[in-house]
Amino acid sequence: MMPVTLLQLSYGVTDMEKKLYDSELKVMNVLWREGDCPARHIADVLTEEVGWNVNTTYTLIKRCIAKGAIERTEPHFMCRALVSREVVQRSETDELIDRVFDGSEDKLFAALLGRKKLTGEQIEKLYAIIEDLK
């Protein structure tokens, strides 16, 4: 099963199209963290954080634009995220559940909880999440 595109998820469309990959998500993370900014700033941040050169970052920004995840405006090649972090997280989680856990949310939940001992605070947060879902 192909993942739902980010824009499709945000508009409730279910046709399949394109996915953001890890390198593209690094670009998106800068925009989500810092808000609208010039492509040069994104390149500077990713040079510092990941060691990429400017051309690598610009190529990835262009891929994100082509996928509809970023909008570019002038002047100064300003970039704006067109999709929220939450939409991407939902898309990636749904894909993980379908691909690795046979479409079963409870299997994912059990796998996450079975990895390590939880603190009392973490357990309380989980209870709160469950209550919100009821």
Buried (B, 14 or more C-beta within 10 A) or exposed (E): EEBBBBBBBBEEEEEEBBBBEEBBBBBBBBBBEEEEBEBBBBBBBBBEEEEBEBEBBBBBBEBBBEBBBBEEEEEEBBBEBBBBBEBBEBBBEBBEBEEEBEEEEEEBBEEEEEEEEEEEEEEEEBEEEEEEEE
